[in-house]
Amino acid sequence: MNRPDDAVRFLYHPGDILLKDDSGLLCRTCWRAALGWLGVEQPENSCARCGIPLEHSHSLHLRRTGDEGGWQLCPEDAVAFLNQLRTVEPKLTVETLSLAGDWRLAGGSGVSPGETES
């Protein structure tokens, strides 16, 4: 990538927008390939790849920076997507992927870092 407009910036988060990573960057060719993998449809509360129903906090959320809509991915498809990124090291497994809803199930307060309990 020689120029900033040669790249597409995207963000993703584990079911809690406060924990977003907005540093995702793909060249336009790779972004088109990702769109082909994700599909055109952006179903809410179901995996964009396999269609299984999802809860907000138990899925990876992905969208192009500046876009309103995005995709949700189940843990298996989230791992497949994230592991394609060069910056994800070490590579993830479904067991090592941590989503916001998992923290609540593990006895956490359900309050994100930086957020106060009501």
N, C-alpha and C positions, 0 to 999 in steps of 0.2 A: 504494500500500500504506500503509494508515494504522496498522496494528498489526503487531507481529512475527509473529503467527500467521497473517497474510495471505500470508506468503511461505513458500517451500520452499527450504531451503538444500541445495546439492549440492556434491560434490567431483569432481574429475577429475584424472587424472595420465597422463603419457605412457609408461606401461609400467614406471614405477619409483615406488613409493609415497612414497619420500623426496622426490619432486619434485611432490607433490600441490598442487593449488590448491583450498582448501576455502572459497573466498569466493563460489562460485556462488550466485546468489539469483534465483529466479523467482517471480512471483506465482502463486497456485494455478491460475488459468486457463491461464497459460503452461506451468506444469508438467504439467497434464493434456494440453495439446497436445503437449508434448515426449514424454510417455508414449505418446501415440497414434503419434507419429513413430518412437519407439524400438521399440515393440511390447511385449507382455506377457512374451514369452519372454526369458530372459536366458542365451543359450547361451554356454558357456565355450569359449574358443579359436576363436570364429567371430564375424563381424560381425553385430550385432543387426539391421542394416538389410538387407544384401545376402547374408549367409550365407557369405561366403568364409572359408576357414580362416585363422586368425591365430595368430601367436606372441605371447606375453605382452608382450614388449618392443617389438613392432612394431604396437601398437594403442593407441588412446586408451581409458582405463578411466573409466567414469562411474557414479556412484551417488548416491542421496539420502543426505545425511549421517545417520548412525545406522543405516542399513540394511546388512544383510550382503551381499546380492546386488547386482549391477549389470550393466552392459552393456559390451561391448567394441565398438569401432568401427574399421573400416579407415581408412586415411588420407583417402580421398575422403569418406566419411561423417563422419569426425571434423571435417574442414574445414567441411562443410555445417552441422554442429551448432554448432561454435564461432563461425562467422561470423554466426549468428543472434543471438549475444549482443552487446548494446550495448557492453560493456566490451572486446571484442576489437578493438583498433585498433593497427596497421593490419590490415585483413582478411587472412586467410591464404590460401595456395594449397597444393596438395599438395607443391609444391617447397619452400615455406617452413615447413611443419609439421615439427617436430623431435621424434622419438620416441626413447626410451631406446636401443633397438636400433640406431638410426642412428649414435649416438655410438660404439658398439662397432665397427661396420663401418668407421667413419672412422679407426680406429686408436687410439681412446681405450682407457683401461685397462679399461673395463667396470665400473669402480667408481664409484658415485654420489658426489656431493659429500657430505662428512661421514662417508663410509664408509671403512673401511680395508681394504687388500688382505690376503687371508689367505695 
